[in-house]
C-alpha cells in the first residue's frame, strides 16, 4: 500500500533520497561524539593531558556542528518531500474524481471524498515530514550504537537481548489493536464533515424551520462519536510510551547494577561505563523512535487505504469503444432500454424504453414525480449507461462517441441550477470560453436573462457569490439556460428548468428557442402541461415506462394519465 502511495512522489523522489542521506550522515556524526567523550575521560582527564583534551574536544565540536547542519538540511528536504507527495496525491485524486460518472460518485459520500482529499492526505504528508528523521535515524542509531556497545563490553550488552523482545511484543500487540481504530476515527471525521456540509448547504431551510437546536444536537452526536473514537485510538497508542519507559528504565538500572560490579572488580573503567550509557540511551531513544514510527505508519496505512479506494475505483463509463466521430444532427433513439442504478437492485428504474426523436424536433416529457424523467435524459450524454438496450445518436450507439465530443454536443440544464463563484460573465463562458460579447448577449436574449442583467450593479461583471446567492431562483435558471445555449449544442435538454419563472417569461423563452434555434433538438422535462403543450411530441412516463406519446391534442383525447394531469392543473389554475 505504501509503495503505491510513494509512486506518486514524482519529481520529489530526489528530496526523499537527500533527506535520508542527511539523516544517516547526521546520525553517524552523533555516534562519534560518545566515543570521543570516552577517550577524553579515559586518556585526557586520566593523564592530565590538556592538549589531548582540547584537540579531541575541538573534533567533538566539529562533529556536533556538522550534525546540526545536516539536521537542518534533512528537515528541509523531508518537508519538501512530504508536502510535494501530498500535493501530487491531491491532484491524482481530483483528476480521478473528474473521470467519475454519477454512479461512481454514488459509491462514496461527498463528505468522505472531501476528507480523503484533505485529512487523509494530510496524515500521510505529515507522517513523512515529521517521520522521515526518526524512520532513518532510528535503525541507523540502533544498529551502530548496538555494535559499538558490544565492542565496549559484550557481556554488559547482553541486557539488550532481553529488553528488545519484550519491547517488540508490546509494540506488536498495540499495533494490532490500534490499526482498526484509526480507520474508524477517519470514518467518524467523514460523518462530522457530512453534517457540516448538509447544514451549510441547507442553512436557509434550517433558519426557516427554526431547527438550529436540532442541528446542534445532531452535530453533537457525531462530534461525540469522533471524540470517543479518537480517545480510544490515542489512549491505546499512548500505552506505547509507558512500555518504552518501563523497558528503558529497567535497562538502565540493570546496566548500572552490573556495570558498577564490573568497575569494582576492575573489568571496566568509569569512562567505558559513561560511554556505554551514552550508547544505551541512544539505543533506547532509537527504539522509541522506531516504535513511534510504527504507530505513525499504522495511521498512515489507514489513510492510504482510503485514498487508494478512490484511486482504484473502477470507472464504469469508459471510452473503450469510442471512435473519432462527432454528433452532426442530434437524432436520438432509445432501443429497448432498461436501467437500474445498482446491478443488484431487484427492479428497473426504466423499463423497455423505445423512443425516436428526430433532428430539430421539440419533445416534451411529463409524468408524476418519481416517474424517472430525469433518469431517462441522463442516459443521452452518458451520465449513466443503460443497463440493457442501446441509446443511439445519429444512428450510432453513444458508447462509440468520445465523451468530450458527445457531451460537447449536448447541453443540459439540470433541476438543481448551479452557478460558480466568480462573475456572471465567468459563469456564462462555461458554455463557450471563446464566446464574443455579441454571442453572450444573444444567448441571454434567448434565455430571457437580458431583462434583469442590465439592472445588476456591474452588468456581466457582477459577482455571483458562492452558488449564485446574489440572484433569485428564476434569474439563476435563466442564466443557466443562457449558458447552455451559448454552448451551441446539437441537443438541448431542459430538465424542469423554468419552474421558477412565470408563465409569460417561460412562453417568451420557448418562442425564442423555437425562432432562434430551429435546427436544435430540444427535450423539455416539465411538471406543467403549459410548458410542453406546444411541443412537436409529448412523452408520458409512468413508473419508468412510456405510457403515451403524441401531440397535446392527441394525448388529451386518448391518454388517461395525461388527461388526469391536465385536468388537475386546469382545476388548480381555476381555483
Buried (B, 14 or more C-beta within 10 A) or exposed (E): EEEEBBEBBEEBBEBBEBBBBBBBBBBBBBBBBBBBBBBBBBBBBEEEBEEBBEEBBEBBEEBEEBBEEBBEBBBBBBBBBBBBBBBBBBEBBEEBBEEBBEBBEEBBBBBBBBBBBBBBBBBBBBBBBBBBBBBBBBBBBBEBBBEBBBEBBEEBBEBBEEBBEBBEEBBEBBBEBBBEBBBBBBBBBBBBBBBBBBBEEBEEEBEEEEBEEEBEEBBEEBBEBBEEBBEBBBEBBEBBEEBBEBBBEBBBEBBEEBBEEBEEEEEBBBBBBBBBBBBBBBBBBBBBBBBBBBBBBBBBBBBBBBBBEBBEBEEBBBBEEBEEBEBEBBBBBBBEBBBBEEEEEEEBBBBBBEBBBBBBBBBBBBBBEEBBBBBBBBBBBBBBBBBEBBBBBBEBBBBBBBBEBBBBBBBBBBEEBEBEEBBBBBBBBBBBEEBEEEBBBBBBBBBBBBBBBEEBEEEBEBBBEEEBEBBEEBBBBBBBBBBBBBBBBBBBBBBBBBBBBEEEBBBBBBEBBBEEBEEBBBBBBBBBBBBBBBBBBBBBBBBBBBBBBBBBEBBBEEBEBBBEBBEEBEEEEEE
